[in-house]
Amino acid sequence: MAMAELTSATIKPFSYFQGRCAPSHCRVLPGKGGDTPYLANSLCGFIVKTSARHQLAIAAITIVLCLVITVPLELQRRIVNDALQRHDFHTIGILAVGYFLVAIAQRGIKLAMNVYRSWVSESSTRYLRSTVLGSDRSAGNDWSGSQRGVDISIVLSEADPIGSFVGSSLSEPLLQCGVLASLLVYMTFINSSMALIAVGALTLQMCFVPAMQSAINRRATARILTLRAVSSALNSSPRAVNTPSRQLQMADHVFALNMGIYKIKHLMNFLINGSVHLSMACVLALGGYLVSIGKIDAGSVVACAAGLSKVSDPWGDFVDWFRDLRMTQARYALLRQAELRSKANRIHDVSKRCERRINAGPRGPAHSQID
């Protein structure tokens, strides 16, 4: 009877957990009622989980910004035409003041949006860090040094770019697409031929940007994996694996990957700028000809040239956003894989500890419970 009571006290309530019997107080599953946060399965799910309502608020601010983007262009056109045709300096002064006020209001809206974005980004970065650090606390001292090296890499380097992307994940493409649409509609209203030149420049860039960006993404993913391997090797104990020659080889590999990324990125920027300047030359040539035959006024040419210069900015920003998206997806996938491996390690460690305690059994009258 005493032995039955001791056994009952020793092996108290068990749960069937991953095919093993584990006491309820040994469970350490993140996101299942515990204190450890957990990551969503995909980058999109992570963005929705951490900032869904804030993304909608930032999107509303972005739409307002897109609606006022062409107002300064129209004011520029009117100022130039009044100066060349009417010589009404009173009207020119009023338009100039209006241009200044609209520009300040536009910058103020963008300032508010950027501050809001930064807050969302930092909140997401803090959540990522708490996830990794919470996993470390749950694991205790059972993780290997290589696993801790991976976690250090995540906390110090990989959480920041992922969190930074969250703030602009929805608003950035919405802003750039809205700006492009507004500018192209305005240029079509002024002169459809000039709008077609702008569309041709964008189409030309679409021929080489996706391929070059894919090459950058492959190198960026390989760089992340190599840096993780370096961090894990520095924290591992076997000297046969962590040799100076091996570390130098990985450092040289990272150098080659970084140089490949820089070369492709700068070449892509060179080609984008070249296509923009080619389209600008075409707009100025066509606009000058149309002005000479009296088809349009000089203010329209100035407004279209200014609009074309603004077209290159959102397109370049959209390319940067697409680059960040692909790289962040790769980073998040690697981070998610690391979290799943860590979770599997914790489950295995808990099961082993509980098995040892069960196999040890009661140790005497003074030990009626598991320590």
DRENMI-765759 format. One record per residue (C-alpha): residue in three letters; chain; x, y, z; residue number from 1. Coordinates in Angstrom, 2 decimals. Example, Ala and Ser with C-alpha at 12.3 -4.5 7.8 and 13.67 -1.06 7.14 Angstrom:
<rs>
{r ALA, A, {12.30, -4.50, 7.80}, 1};
{r SER, A, {13.67, -1.06, 7.14}, 2};
</rs>
This chain:
<rs>
{r MET, A, {0.00, 0.00, 0.00}, 1};
{r ALA, A, {2.82, 2.37, 0.86}, 2};
{r MET, A, {4.58, 1.50, -2.37}, 3};
{r ALA, A, {1.37, 2.20, -4.32}, 4};
{r GLU, A, {1.01, 5.59, -2.66}, 5};
{r LEU, A, {4.64, 6.46, -3.40}, 6};
{r THR, A, {4.25, 5.40, -7.01}, 7};
{r SER, A, {1.04, 7.42, -7.35}, 8};
{r ALA, A, {2.72, 10.49, -5.87}, 9};
{r THR, A, {5.80, 10.05, -8.01}, 10};
{r ILE, A, {4.07, 9.60, -11.38}, 11};
{r LYS, A, {1.32, 12.18, -11.06}, 12};
{r PRO, A, {-0.80, 13.37, -13.74}, 13};
{r PHE, A, {0.61, 12.16, -17.07}, 14};
{r SER, A, {-0.34, 13.29, -20.57}, 15};
{r TYR, A, {0.24, 11.46, -23.81}, 16};
{r PHE, A, {2.65, 13.84, -25.53}, 17};
{r GLN, A, {4.28, 13.11, -28.92}, 18};
{r GLY, A, {4.03, 9.38, -28.30}, 19};
{r ARG, A, {5.63, 9.64, -24.80}, 20};
{r CYS, A, {4.31, 10.01, -21.25}, 21};
{r ALA, A, {5.25, 13.42, -19.84}, 22};
{r PRO, A, {4.11, 15.00, -16.56}, 23};
{r SER, A, {1.95, 18.08, -17.10}, 24};
{r HIS, A, {4.48, 20.39, -15.40}, 25};
{r CYS, A, {7.17, 19.31, -17.92}, 26};
{r ARG, A, {5.37, 20.70, -20.96}, 27};
{r VAL, A, {7.11, 23.62, -22.69}, 28};
{r LEU, A, {5.20, 24.22, -25.88}, 29};
{r PRO, A, {5.33, 27.85, -27.09}, 30};
{r GLY, A, {1.98, 29.36, -27.87}, 31};
{r LYS, A, {-0.02, 26.62, -26.14}, 32};
{r GLY, A, {-0.96, 28.36, -22.95}, 33};
{r GLY, A, {2.60, 29.09, -21.85}, 34};
{r ASP, A, {4.50, 32.34, -21.67}, 35};
{r THR, A, {6.71, 31.72, -24.73}, 36};
{r PRO, A, {5.53, 33.48, -27.92}, 37};
{r TYR, A, {5.56, 31.65, -31.21}, 38};
{r LEU, A, {6.07, 32.57, -34.87}, 39};
{r ALA, A, {3.51, 32.31, -37.65}, 40};
{r ASN, A, {4.12, 29.80, -40.43}, 41};
{r SER, A, {4.78, 32.46, -43.11}, 42};
{r LEU, A, {5.95, 36.05, -43.34}, 43};
{r CYS, A, {2.45, 37.18, -44.33}, 44};
{r GLY, A, {0.98, 35.43, -41.30}, 45};
{r PHE, A, {3.57, 37.06, -39.06}, 46};
{r ILE, A, {2.68, 40.52, -40.42}, 47};
{r VAL, A, {-1.04, 39.91, -39.89}, 48};
{r LYS, A, {-0.42, 38.50, -36.40}, 49};
{r THR, A, {1.67, 41.43, -35.18}, 50};
{r SER, A, {0.28, 44.48, -37.01}, 51};
{r ALA, A, {-2.99, 43.86, -38.90}, 52};
{r ARG, A, {-4.89, 46.90, -37.57}, 53};
{r HIS, A, {-1.88, 49.17, -37.82}, 54};
{r GLN, A, {-1.30, 48.14, -41.44}, 55};
{r LEU, A, {-4.83, 49.32, -42.30}, 56};
{r ALA, A, {-4.26, 52.65, -40.56}, 57};
{r ILE, A, {-0.97, 53.21, -42.41}, 58};
{r ALA, A, {-2.70, 52.27, -45.68}, 59};
{r ALA, A, {-5.33, 54.98, -45.09}, 60};
{r ILE, A, {-2.59, 57.58, -44.60}, 61};
{r THR, A, {-0.89, 56.32, -47.76}, 62};
{r ILE, A, {-4.03, 56.78, -49.84}, 63};
{r VAL, A, {-4.32, 60.41, -48.70}, 64};
{r LEU, A, {-0.69, 60.96, -49.69}, 65};
{r CYS, A, {-1.28, 59.51, -53.16}, 66};
{r LEU, A, {-4.24, 61.83, -53.75}, 67};
{r VAL, A, {-2.18, 64.99, -53.30}, 68};
{r ILE, A, {0.96, 63.87, -55.17}, 69};
{r THR, A, {0.02, 65.56, -58.48}, 70};
{r VAL, A, {-1.15, 68.89, -57.01}, 71};
{r PRO, A, {2.39, 70.40, -56.96}, 72};
{r LEU, A, {2.86, 69.41, -60.63}, 73};
{r GLU, A, {-0.29, 71.22, -61.67}, 74};
{r LEU, A, {0.76, 74.29, -59.70}, 75};
{r GLN, A, {4.14, 74.25, -61.44}, 76};
{r ARG, A, {2.44, 74.11, -64.84}, 77};
{r ARG, A, {0.18, 77.06, -64.01}, 78};
{r ILE, A, {3.05, 79.15, -62.64}, 79};
{r VAL, A, {5.13, 78.65, -65.80}, 80};
{r ASN, A, {2.21, 79.40, -68.12}, 81};
{r ASP, A, {1.21, 82.55, -66.21}, 82};
{r ALA, A, {4.81, 83.76, -66.28}, 83};
{r LEU, A, {5.19, 83.22, -70.04}, 84};
{r GLN, A, {1.72, 84.20, -71.27}, 85};
{r ARG, A, {-0.16, 86.46, -68.86}, 86};
{r HIS, A, {2.70, 88.10, -66.95}, 87};
{r ASP, A, {0.38, 88.26, -63.93}, 88};
{r PHE, A, {2.82, 88.30, -61.04}, 89};
{r HIS, A, {0.09, 88.59, -58.42}, 90};
{r THR, A, {-1.39, 85.27, -59.53}, 91};
{r ILE, A, {2.11, 83.79, -59.75}, 92};
{r GLY, A, {2.77, 84.78, -56.13}, 93};
{r ILE, A, {-0.48, 83.20, -54.93}, 94};
{r LEU, A, {0.29, 79.99, -56.82}, 95};
{r ALA, A, {3.85, 79.91, -55.43}, 96};
{r VAL, A, {2.55, 80.24, -51.86}, 97};
{r GLY, A, {-0.01, 77.53, -52.57}, 98};
{r TYR, A, {2.73, 75.30, -53.96}, 99};
{r PHE, A, {4.78, 75.76, -50.79}, 100};
{r LEU, A, {1.82, 75.00, -48.49}, 101};
{r VAL, A, {0.85, 71.88, -50.45}, 102};
{r ALA, A, {4.45, 70.65, -50.42}, 103};
{r ILE, A, {4.69, 71.18, -46.64}, 104};
{r ALA, A, {1.37, 69.39, -46.09}, 105};
{r GLN, A, {2.54, 66.50, -48.26}, 106};
{r ARG, A, {5.80, 66.22, -46.31}, 107};
{r GLY, A, {3.90, 66.39, -43.02}, 108};
{r ILE, A, {1.68, 63.47, -44.05}, 109};
{r LYS, A, {4.75, 61.50, -45.10}, 110};
{r LEU, A, {6.45, 62.31, -41.79}, 111};
{r ALA, A, {3.49, 60.96, -39.83}, 112};
{r MET, A, {3.43, 57.83, -41.97}, 113};
{r ASN, A, {7.16, 57.20, -41.54}, 114};
{r VAL, A, {6.98, 57.60, -37.75}, 115};
{r TYR, A, {4.03, 55.20, -37.62}, 116};
{r ARG, A, {5.92, 52.74, -39.81}, 117};
{r SER, A, {8.95, 52.89, -37.53}, 118};
{r TRP, A, {6.83, 52.19, -34.46}, 119};
{r VAL, A, {5.27, 49.13, -36.12}, 120};
{r SER, A, {8.71, 47.91, -37.23}, 121};
{r GLU, A, {10.25, 48.23, -33.80}, 122};
{r SER, A, {7.27, 46.51, -32.18}, 123};
{r SER, A, {7.66, 43.58, -34.56}, 124};
{r THR, A, {11.40, 43.41, -33.92}, 125};
{r ARG, A, {10.75, 43.31, -30.18}, 126};
{r TYR, A, {8.30, 40.44, -30.69}, 127};
{r LEU, A, {10.87, 38.49, -32.69}, 128};
{r ARG, A, {13.52, 38.98, -30.02}, 129};
{r SER, A, {11.12, 37.94, -27.28}, 130};
{r THR, A, {10.31, 34.79, -29.25}, 131};
{r VAL, A, {13.95, 33.75, -29.53}, 132};
{r LEU, A, {14.82, 34.72, -25.97}, 133};
{r GLY, A, {11.68, 32.99, -24.68}, 134};
{r SER, A, {12.74, 29.83, -26.47}, 135};
{r ASP, A, {16.16, 30.11, -24.85}, 136};
{r ARG, A, {14.59, 30.41, -21.39}, 137};
{r SER, A, {12.35, 27.41, -22.02}, 138};
{r ALA, A, {15.27, 25.29, -23.12}, 139};
{r GLY, A, {17.36, 26.07, -20.05}, 140};
{r ASN, A, {20.84, 24.57, -20.25}, 141};
{r ASP, A, {19.95, 21.65, -22.52}, 142};
{r TRP, A, {20.64, 23.32, -25.86}, 143};
{r SER, A, {23.97, 22.83, -27.54}, 144};
{r GLY, A, {26.46, 25.59, -28.10}, 145};
{r SER, A, {25.82, 25.52, -31.85}, 146};
{r GLN, A, {22.09, 26.11, -31.26}, 147};
{r ARG, A, {22.87, 29.06, -29.00}, 148};
{r GLY, A, {25.09, 30.43, -31.75}, 149};
{r VAL, A, {22.15, 30.34, -34.16}, 150};
{r ASP, A, {19.95, 32.13, -31.62}, 151};
{r ILE, A, {22.59, 34.81, -31.07}, 152};
{r SER, A, {22.72, 35.36, -34.83}, 153};
{r ILE, A, {18.92, 35.67, -34.97}, 154};
{r VAL, A, {18.70, 38.10, -32.04}, 155};
{r LEU, A, {21.57, 40.33, -33.16}, 156};
{r SER, A, {21.21, 40.44, -36.93}, 157};
{r GLU, A, {18.18, 38.72, -38.42}, 158};
{r ALA, A, {15.40, 40.15, -36.24}, 159};
{r ASP, A, {16.11, 43.76, -37.28}, 160};
{r PRO, A, {15.67, 43.43, -41.07}, 161};
{r ILE, A, {12.55, 41.30, -40.66}, 162};
{r GLY, A, {10.99, 43.72, -38.18}, 163};
{r SER, A, {11.95, 46.73, -40.30}, 164};
{r PHE, A, {10.18, 45.25, -43.30}, 165};
{r VAL, A, {6.92, 44.77, -41.38}, 166};
{r GLY, A, {6.35, 48.52, -41.07}, 167};
{r SER, A, {6.44, 49.07, -44.84}, 168};
{r SER, A, {5.15, 45.68, -45.97}, 169};
{r LEU, A, {1.73, 46.96, -47.11}, 170};
{r SER, A, {2.07, 50.74, -47.25}, 171};
{r GLU, A, {5.21, 50.82, -49.42}, 172};
{r PRO, A, {3.82, 48.96, -52.47}, 173};
{r LEU, A, {0.49, 50.75, -52.03}, 174};
{r LEU, A, {2.26, 54.12, -51.96}, 175};
{r GLN, A, {4.47, 53.45, -54.96}, 176};
{r CYS, A, {1.68, 51.94, -57.06}, 177};
{r GLY, A, {-0.60, 54.83, -56.13}, 178};
{r VAL, A, {2.05, 57.40, -57.01}, 179};
{r LEU, A, {2.76, 55.70, -60.33}, 180};
{r ALA, A, {-0.93, 55.53, -61.20}, 181};
{r SER, A, {-1.51, 59.17, -60.24}, 182};
{r LEU, A, {1.47, 60.41, -62.24}, 183};
{r LEU, A, {0.63, 58.36, -65.34}, 184};
{r VAL, A, {-3.00, 59.51, -65.27}, 185};
{r TYR, A, {-1.88, 63.13, -64.92}, 186};
{r MET, A, {0.64, 62.81, -67.76}, 187};
{r THR, A, {-2.05, 61.21, -69.93}, 188};
{r PHE, A, {-4.30, 64.18, -69.19}, 189};
{r ILE, A, {-1.53, 66.55, -70.29}, 190};
{r ASN, A, {-0.31, 64.56, -73.32}, 191};
{r SER, A, {-0.84, 60.87, -74.01}, 192};
{r SER, A, {2.35, 60.54, -76.08}, 193};
{r MET, A, {4.51, 61.59, -73.14}, 194};
{r ALA, A, {2.67, 59.16, -70.88}, 195};
{r LEU, A, {3.43, 56.36, -73.38}, 196};
{r ILE, A, {7.13, 57.23, -73.17}, 197};
{r ALA, A, {7.00, 56.83, -69.39}, 198};
{r VAL, A, {5.19, 53.49, -69.74}, 199};
{r GLY, A, {7.83, 52.36, -72.26}, 200};
{r ALA, A, {10.61, 53.15, -69.80}, 201};
{r LEU, A, {8.90, 51.10, -67.08}, 202};
{r THR, A, {8.34, 48.20, -69.49}, 203};
{r LEU, A, {12.02, 48.23, -70.44}, 204};
{r GLN, A, {13.00, 47.99, -66.79}, 205};
{r MET, A, {10.67, 45.04, -66.26}, 206};
{r CYS, A, {12.72, 43.07, -68.78}, 207};
{r PHE, A, {15.86, 42.93, -66.62}, 208};
{r VAL, A, {14.89, 43.83, -63.03}, 209};
{r PRO, A, {13.17, 40.51, -62.02}, 210};
{r ALA, A, {16.02, 38.33, -63.31}, 211};
{r MET, A, {18.71, 40.43, -61.64}, 212};
{r GLN, A, {16.73, 40.56, -58.41}, 213};
{r SER, A, {16.42, 36.77, -58.34}, 214};
{r ALA, A, {20.19, 36.50, -58.64}, 215};
{r ILE, A, {20.57, 38.89, -55.68}, 216};
{r ASN, A, {18.10, 36.86, -53.60}, 217};
{r ARG, A, {19.96, 33.60, -54.18}, 218};
{r ARG, A, {23.23, 35.14, -53.02}, 219};
{r ALA, A, {21.55, 36.77, -50.01}, 220};
{r THR, A, {20.08, 33.43, -48.88}, 221};
{r ALA, A, {23.45, 31.71, -49.25}, 222};
{r ARG, A, {25.05, 34.53, -47.23}, 223};
{r ILE, A, {22.59, 34.08, -44.35}, 224};
{r LEU, A, {23.20, 30.33, -44.25}, 225};
{r THR, A, {26.97, 30.82, -44.27}, 226};
{r LEU, A, {26.87, 33.35, -41.44}, 227};
{r ARG, A, {24.75, 30.97, -39.40}, 228};
{r ALA, A, {27.28, 28.23, -40.00}, 229};
{r VAL, A, {30.07, 30.54, -38.84}, 230};
{r SER, A, {28.15, 31.44, -35.66}, 231};
{r SER, A, {27.39, 27.78, -34.91}, 232};
{r ALA, A, {31.01, 26.72, -35.53}, 233};
{r LEU, A, {32.35, 29.38, -33.16}, 234};
{r ASN, A, {30.16, 27.98, -30.38}, 235};
{r SER, A, {30.77, 24.29, -31.08}, 236};
{r SER, A, {33.26, 22.28, -29.08}, 237};
{r PRO, A, {34.91, 19.85, -31.57}, 238};
{r ARG, A, {38.14, 21.35, -32.86}, 239};
{r ALA, A, {38.03, 19.13, -35.92}, 240};
{r VAL, A, {35.04, 21.09, -37.18}, 241};
{r ASN, A, {35.99, 24.55, -35.95}, 242};
{r THR, A, {39.42, 24.93, -37.58}, 243};
{r PRO, A, {40.94, 28.28, -38.63}, 244};
{r SER, A, {41.17, 27.18, -42.25}, 245};
{r ARG, A, {37.48, 26.28, -42.28}, 246};
{r GLN, A, {36.57, 29.65, -40.78}, 247};
{r LEU, A, {38.69, 31.44, -43.40}, 248};
{r GLN, A, {36.99, 29.52, -46.18}, 249};
{r MET, A, {33.56, 30.56, -44.96}, 250};
{r ALA, A, {34.71, 34.17, -44.57}, 251};
{r ASP, A, {36.00, 34.16, -48.17}, 252};
{r HIS, A, {32.68, 32.69, -49.31}, 253};
{r VAL, A, {30.76, 35.49, -47.57}, 254};
{r PHE, A, {33.07, 38.04, -49.21}, 255};
{r ALA, A, {32.42, 36.57, -52.66}, 256};
{r LEU, A, {28.65, 36.54, -52.07}, 257};
{r ASN, A, {28.64, 40.16, -50.87}, 258};
{r MET, A, {30.67, 41.33, -53.87}, 259};
{r GLY, A, {28.29, 39.47, -56.19}, 260};
{r ILE, A, {25.32, 41.21, -54.57}, 261};
{r TYR, A, {26.96, 44.64, -54.87}, 262};
{r LYS, A, {27.90, 44.16, -58.52}, 263};
{r ILE, A, {24.44, 43.03, -59.57}, 264};
{r LYS, A, {22.69, 45.71, -57.49}, 265};
{r HIS, A, {24.82, 48.57, -58.82}, 266};
{r LEU, A, {24.51, 47.28, -62.39}, 267};
{r MET, A, {20.73, 47.14, -62.01}, 268};
{r ASN, A, {20.67, 50.72, -60.68}, 269};
{r PHE, A, {22.85, 51.81, -63.62}, 270};
{r LEU, A, {20.44, 50.27, -66.13}, 271};
{r ILE, A, {17.40, 51.77, -64.37}, 272};
{r ASN, A, {18.94, 55.25, -64.35}, 273};
{r GLY, A, {19.95, 54.86, -68.00}, 274};
{r SER, A, {16.40, 54.00, -69.05}, 275};
{r VAL, A, {15.03, 56.94, -67.04}, 276};
{r HIS, A, {17.41, 59.42, -68.69}, 277};
{r LEU, A, {16.60, 57.97, -72.12}, 278};
{r SER, A, {12.89, 58.52, -71.52}, 279};
{r MET, A, {13.59, 62.05, -70.20}, 280};
{r ALA, A, {15.47, 62.90, -73.39}, 281};
{r CYS, A, {12.55, 61.61, -75.46}, 282};
{r VAL, A, {10.03, 63.64, -73.44}, 283};
{r LEU, A, {12.05, 66.85, -73.79}, 284};
{r ALA, A, {12.54, 66.30, -77.52}, 285};
{r LEU, A, {8.87, 65.55, -78.12}, 286};
{r GLY, A, {7.73, 68.35, -75.84}, 287};
{r GLY, A, {10.00, 70.88, -77.51}, 288};
{r TYR, A, {8.67, 69.89, -80.92}, 289};
{r LEU, A, {5.03, 70.14, -79.79}, 290};
{r VAL, A, {5.66, 73.56, -78.25}, 291};
{r SER, A, {7.29, 74.78, -81.45}, 292};
{r ILE, A, {4.22, 73.85, -83.51}, 293};
{r GLY, A, {1.81, 75.18, -80.91}, 294};
{r LYS, A, {0.26, 71.86, -79.85}, 295};
{r ILE, A, {0.93, 72.28, -76.12}, 296};
{r ASP, A, {2.28, 74.99, -73.83}, 297};
{r ALA, A, {5.67, 75.14, -72.16}, 298};
{r GLY, A, {4.18, 74.61, -68.71}, 299};
{r SER, A, {2.86, 71.21, -69.78}, 300};
{r VAL, A, {6.33, 70.14, -70.91}, 301};
{r VAL, A, {7.78, 71.22, -67.56}, 302};
{r ALA, A, {5.04, 69.36, -65.66}, 303};
{r CYS, A, {5.53, 66.17, -67.71}, 304};
{r ALA, A, {9.31, 66.31, -67.26}, 305};
{r ALA, A, {8.85, 66.76, -63.51}, 306};
{r GLY, A, {6.32, 63.94, -63.44}, 307};
{r LEU, A, {8.68, 61.64, -65.33}, 308};
{r SER, A, {11.45, 62.35, -62.85}, 309};
{r LYS, A, {9.03, 61.42, -60.07}, 310};
{r VAL, A, {8.05, 58.21, -61.88}, 311};
{r SER, A, {11.60, 56.91, -61.49}, 312};
{r ASP, A, {11.47, 57.41, -57.72}, 313};
{r PRO, A, {8.43, 55.20, -56.96}, 314};
{r TRP, A, {9.58, 52.59, -59.45}, 315};
{r GLY, A, {13.02, 52.47, -57.84}, 316};
{r ASP, A, {11.44, 52.33, -54.38}, 317};
{r PHE, A, {9.13, 49.55, -55.55}, 318};
{r VAL, A, {12.13, 47.60, -56.85}, 319};
{r ASP, A, {13.83, 48.09, -53.47}, 320};
{r TRP, A, {10.68, 46.91, -51.70}, 321};
{r PHE, A, {10.48, 43.83, -53.90}, 322};
{r ARG, A, {14.13, 43.10, -53.16}, 323};
{r ASP, A, {13.50, 43.48, -49.42}, 324};
{r LEU, A, {10.41, 41.27, -49.67}, 325};
{r ARG, A, {12.28, 38.38, -51.25}, 326};
{r MET, A, {15.22, 38.70, -48.88}, 327};
{r THR, A, {12.92, 38.99, -45.85}, 328};
{r GLN, A, {10.97, 35.94, -46.95}, 329};
{r ALA, A, {14.22, 34.00, -47.12}, 330};
{r ARG, A, {15.29, 35.30, -43.69}, 331};
{r TYR, A, {11.93, 34.49, -42.12}, 332};
{r ALA, A, {11.87, 30.99, -43.60}, 333};
{r LEU, A, {15.29, 30.30, -42.11}, 334};
{r LEU, A, {14.24, 31.77, -38.77}, 335};
{r ARG, A, {11.08, 29.68, -38.76}, 336};
{r GLN, A, {13.11, 26.54, -39.49}, 337};
{r ALA, A, {15.42, 27.39, -36.60}, 338};
{r GLU, A, {12.42, 27.81, -34.28}, 339};
{r LEU, A, {10.96, 24.46, -35.35}, 340};
{r ARG, A, {14.29, 22.73, -34.75}, 341};
{r SER, A, {14.54, 24.39, -31.35}, 342};
{r LYS, A, {11.02, 23.29, -30.48}, 343};
{r ALA, A, {11.84, 19.70, -31.52}, 344};
{r ASN, A, {14.98, 19.82, -29.36}, 345};
{r ARG, A, {12.99, 21.06, -26.35}, 346};
{r ILE, A, {10.39, 18.32, -26.80}, 347};
{r HIS, A, {13.14, 15.72, -27.01}, 348};
{r ASP, A, {14.92, 17.08, -23.92}, 349};
{r VAL, A, {11.69, 17.16, -21.90}, 350};
{r SER, A, {10.89, 13.59, -22.90}, 351};
{r LYS, A, {14.36, 12.40, -21.91}, 352};
{r ARG, A, {14.20, 14.12, -18.53}, 353};
{r CYS, A, {10.79, 12.66, -17.80}, 354};
{r GLU, A, {11.90, 9.19, -18.89}, 355};
{r ARG, A, {14.90, 9.37, -16.56}, 356};
{r ARG, A, {12.67, 10.39, -13.66}, 357};
{r ILE, A, {10.15, 7.65, -14.42}, 358};
{r ASN, A, {12.85, 4.98, -14.75}, 359};
{r ALA, A, {14.49, 6.12, -11.51}, 360};
{r GLY, A, {11.22, 5.46, -9.65}, 361};
{r PRO, A, {10.71, 6.17, -5.94}, 362};
{r ARG, A, {13.96, 6.61, -4.07}, 363};
{r GLY, A, {12.66, 6.18, -0.53}, 364};
{r PRO, A, {10.19, 7.50, 1.99}, 365};
{r ALA, A, {11.83, 10.93, 2.01}, 366};
{r HIS, A, {11.35, 11.36, -1.75}, 367};
{r SER, A, {7.64, 11.13, -2.35}, 368};
{r GLN, A, {7.61, 13.59, -5.24}, 369};
{r ILE, A, {9.70, 14.40, -8.24}, 370};
{r ASP, A, {12.28, 17.09, -7.45}, 371};
</rs>
